[in-house]
Amino acid sequence: GALQRARRWLEDHVTQPYSLEDTARAAATSPRTLLRWFANVYQQSPLDYLQGLRVSQACVLLQTTYASVEQVAHSCGYQDVGTFRRVFMRQTGVLPADYRERFRLRTSRKRWSDAKGSSL
């Protein structure tokens, strides 16, 4: 129904600026109705849902890439890095750089470079 269309639209437009009106239009409902239905069914707003998608994407990038926090923020649809840090902290309990240190799934660049140069 309308909520599934709204969620799918948010998932397909995760890096674009949030617009309640565009999301409601994609769901073929009014913004007010969409907010009410989202709150009743998911206990969050469409914006909160979108921010959760963005933070999940940021977590993957922080764990698996060397991209800077600023690059990660922009890749996940945030124009303002400060806003990204605040949202990330609110959702995960840690700052993006601290999250990267704690959960990285890769070796350091120096160790990777040393391993490439050595003969196996």
Buried (B, 14 or more C-beta within 10 A) or exposed (E): EBBEBBBEBBEEBBEEEBBBEBBBBBBEBEBEEBBEBBEEEBEEBBBBBBBBBBBEBBBEBBBEBEBEBEEBBBBBBBEEBEEBBEBBBEBBEBBBEBBBEEEBEEEEEEEEEEEEEEEE
